[in-house]
């Protein structure tokens, strides 16, 4: 369910499709005749993805049309490896060096690692395409990306941004993604600024302080953190520390370079900090974190589901509330063939609230989400075991 009547232009985009993967060597051209004759050499995967745009819908639209193609292409490049019990050193299966099989064994390289690598490469390629398209058409903006791939009995969830996916099982909730925000990625961002201080152009400080420092703080010892620190220390404040922090604010108000609320996503290649030449993109990573769920290790029940949603839902509802709604709704609507899509609508309506005057309010009188809200509810029980 997309665009919960909160924005004129829908910045949330969604895609779901079947992905057919055939063996294809790196660098070889498509052979349509071979494809027809050997059509049985397909792997089939199923794909769902949500894209939450910012600065306009353009990046989200391109990603929704292109990321699954990138994933298909990258999976085909490693198809020879993901159909083996253990990936070979060479995709052709040749053993050039006697230590090749030993290396794969020692590094514990599994089929799942090849799929994860394909997803990571696909996100990077899609990001490059978005940059090229946006530059060619003079458009700006970016988007978060949350993608789920069911392949060979495993669910892969790749996330770059602040959307979220959870598995609601009979007796438990399994988080399948984590949000990437300036706060959660503080150390990565600070480390990048430490390695390449010119990226800050003398306008920002990489250090984290409990608040924006003032002139009266100079000469005082105050709490601080640097890129290598999980804990806190005290730093003697210098004039340079009065610059604007690389990461500023807390919670939903946290911003990267005072500009973006997310630290991973696609697009934003032309984005600069206002009134400066500082580019945001070096700090904004397009590489997702991929989590894996192996169905063979779990007893999946009829009402077990994957729930994917953009942050418009999670700003209002926590994992436990969403899981409670899902279990209650599905238990009460066992015979409804559309119960999963109806549950998605219920979740959107719950986070959207009701319009009261000029505001959208929840039943408990709290303000509802003013963001676009998109939700997938995907049943897990009747899966194609051969995928």
N, C-alpha and C positions, 0 to 999 in steps of 0.2 A: 504494500500500500504506500503510494508515493505522494508527497506534497500534501500535508494535512491542512490545506487551506490557509497556510500562514505566510506564504510569499507569492508575489506576483509571478516570478519566474522560478521554475523548479530547479534548484541546485542539487537536489538528490536525484541520482540515477540508479537504475538497477538492471541487472542482466541475469538470466538463467538459461542454460542450454546444455545439450549433450555434446561432448567433445570426442571425436573419433581420431585415434592416434595410430599411425602406421609406421613401420620401420623405415627410417630414411637416413642415409649416411650424410655426415656433414659435407656440405659443398656440392652435393649432387642435385641436378635439376629434377623437377617433377616429371615423372614418366606416367602419363595418363593410361597408356596401354597396360603397363605393369600393374597399375593400381586396380584396373578392372579385373585382370586375371587373378590377382592375389588379394582380392578384397577381404578374404578371411583373415588376413594378417593385421587385424585391427585390435587395438585395445579401446575400450569405451569408458569414458569418464563422465561424470556429471558435475556441473559447475553452477555456482550461484555467487553473485557479487553485488556489493553496494558501494556507491561512490557519493561522497558528500562534498559538493563543490563550495568554494569560497572565492569571492571576487568575480562571481559570474558562473554560469553553468557550463561554459565551453570545455574545460578540462574534464569535467565529469562525463560529458556527452562523448568525447573522444575515447576516454578510458572504457566506458561502457560498451563501445562499439569495437574496441581493439584489444583489450587485455586478454580476452579468451583466445583470440587468434595467436597472440604472442605465446601464451601458455601451450597451446597445441603445437606450435612450431618448436618450442624448446623441449617439449616432451618427446617429439618425434626424433630429435637429435640424439636422445639418450634411450630411445625405445629398445635398442639392442641390449642395453644394460638392465633396464627395469623388467625385462622378461626372463632374466637369469636368476638363479638362486643367490648369487653374489656378483656384483658388477665386476667385469674384467677391467684390467688396466687399459686395454685398447678396445674400443667399441667393436672392432672387427673380430675380437677374440684371440688375436695373435699374441704370442708371448715373446717380445723382443729381447727382454732381459730376464734372467733367471729369478731375479728378486721381485719381479712384478707381482706375482700372486701373493708373495709374502707381504709386500707393502699393503695391499688391499686388506689382507687378513689382520695385520698389526694395527692398522688404522680403523678397523671395525667398520669399513665402508659397506653400507647396506643399500638395498633398493630404495628405501625411504629417503636416504641422503641424496640420491640422484633426482628424485622427484622434488625434494626441497630446493636443490640447486637450480632445477628447471624453473620453479616458481620465482626464485630470487632473480634469475636472469630475465625472466619474462617481465617482471615489474620494471627492471632497469630499462629494458628495450622499449616498453610502453611509455616510460617517462621521456625517453629520447624522442619518440614519435610525437608526443604531446608538445614538447618544446619546439620541434620543427614546424608542426601544424600551426601552433599559436603565433610563432614568429612570422610565418608566411601569410597569415590572415590578419595580423595586427591585433590579435586578441590577447587578453591577460587572464590570470587566475590559476587556481590549482584545485586539487581535490584529495580527500582521503580515499583509501581503497581497502576494502575488506572482501576477500575472496575465499570461497570454500570449494574444494575439489574432492569428489569421491572417486577413488581409483583403486582397484585391486583389493577391495575389502578394507581400505583405510580412508579416513577423512583427514584431509589436510586443510588447515585454516591459515591463510596468510593475511597479515594485517599491517598496514602502513597508515597510521592515523589514530583517531579516537572513536571509531565505531567499535562495536563489541559483538562477540559471538559466544554463546554458552550452549552446552548440552543439558537439557532437562531430562534426567533419567528418573526412574521410579523412586529411587531412594537417595539420589544425590544430584548435585549440580556440578558440572565440569566446565570451568572457564576454558575457552578455546582461543582467547586472545587477550592481550593487555594493551591498554591505551598508551600511545606515545604522545606525550605533552612536553613542553619545555621543562616542567618540574621532574617528570619521570626520567628524562634523558639529560638531566643537568650535567652529569659527569662527562658524557660523550661530547656535549656541546662545549664545555669548558676545555676539554682536552684538545679539541680541534682549534679553539682560540689560542691555546698555549702553543701548539705546533705552528700555527700560522697567524701570528698576532696582527699582521697587516690586514686580515679580513675584518678587523674591528675598526680600522682606519682612525684609531685614536679617539673614537667617539664613545666607546663602551669599555667597561671593565669586565673581565671574565669571572672575577670573584663573586661569591654569593655572600651577602650580608643579610641580617634579619630585616632590614629596611633600607630605603634609599638614604645614603649618608648625606650629612649637611656639613657646612663649613666648620661648625663648632665641634665636629667629631675629629677633625685633624689633630693628630698628636695623642689621641685616646686609643686605648686598646679595646677593640670590639670583636664580637663573635664573627667568624667567617668560615667559609669552606672553599677549597680549591678542587681541581679535577680529580686528584688522587685520594680525596678524603670522603669517607662515609661518615666519620665523626666530625666534630667541630673543634676549632681552635680560636686563639685570639691573635689579631693582627694589629700592629701599630698603623693607624690610618694616615695615609699620605694624600696629597692633593689629587693624585691620579685615581684614587679610589672613589672620588666624588662623581666620576663619570657614570652615565646611565648603565645599569647592570645588563649583562648579556641575557639573563633570564630575570624577569621582573614580575612581581605579583604572585598570587597564590590561587590554587583551585582553578575555576573557570576563567578567572581574570589573569592568569599567568600568560605572559607573552614572550616569544622569542624575538629579541632585538626590538621590543616594543611594537611588534607587527603581527606575528602569527600566534594562534593559540595551539597549534600542533607542531610537532618536530619531525614528523615523517609524513610523506604524501607524494602525490604526482603533480607535475607542473610547476608553476610559479618561477619559471626560468628568468623572467624579466623583472621579478619583484625586487624592489629596493626599499630600504628604510626611508621614510619620508624626509625630504630635504637633504638627502645625502646620496653618495654613490656606493653605499654599502649594499652588497647583494645578499639576499637572504638564502638563496639556493645552496651555497656551500654547506650551510648548517641544516638545511632541510633534506633529510635522507629519503630516497625513494625505495630503499630496500626493506622488505617486510620481515617480520618475525613469523616463522611458521611453526605451528603446533600440530601434532599428529594424534589421532585417536584410532586405535586398532580394534575393529569390531569383533575380531576373533577372541579377544580377551574379555568380552563383556556379554552378558545375557540381555539382549535388547528386547524391551517389552513394547506392546502395541502403541502405547501413548508416549513413548520416548521421542523427543524432537530436538532438532537443532534450531536455535533462535538467533538470527542475525539482525542487528538494527543499527541505524545511525545514532549519533549521540543525542538527538532529540528525544529518544525514548529513555536512554540511561540517565539523562539529566533529572528525570522525574522518578523513575522506578529503579530499584536495586535488583540484583540477581534473584534474591529470595522472593521479592514481590512478583517478579515476572514468572518465576517457577511456580509459585502458588496459583497465580491466575491460569497458567497453562494446564496444570494438573486438574484444577477444579473444572475448567471449561471443557477439557477433553473427556473427563469422566462423566460429565453431564450431557454430552453430545456424541455418544458412541456411534449412533447410527447415521449421523449426518455426513454424507460423502464430502462435503465442503468444510468440514470442521477445522481443518488446519488453516485455510485462508481466512475463515471467519475469526479464528483466534488472533491472527495477525491484525485484522481490523479492530478487534476489541482492544488489543494492546495500543494501537495508534490512538483510538478514541480515549483511552484512559490517560495517556500522556498529554493529549491535546486539550482535554478538559471541555468546558462549555463556555460559550461567549456570554459575558455579563457586562453589558455596557460596551466600553472600549477595551475590556480586558478578557483574557481567557483564564478561567479559574478551575481548579480541581474541586472535587466534592468536599475536601477538608479545608476549603477556603485558601489554600496556597495557590500561588501563581502557576499556571500550566506552562508547558514548553512553548516558546515562541519560535522554535526552529522547525525546519522541515523534518518529518519523521518517516522513515522507511523501515519496514519489518518483513523479514522472511521467516516463516515457520515451516520447517522441512521435516516430514516424518522419516523416522529411521528404520522402522520395523520391516517393511516389505521391500528390501533392497534386491537389486540384481546381483547375485553372488558371483557372477562371472566377470564383473567389471574390474 
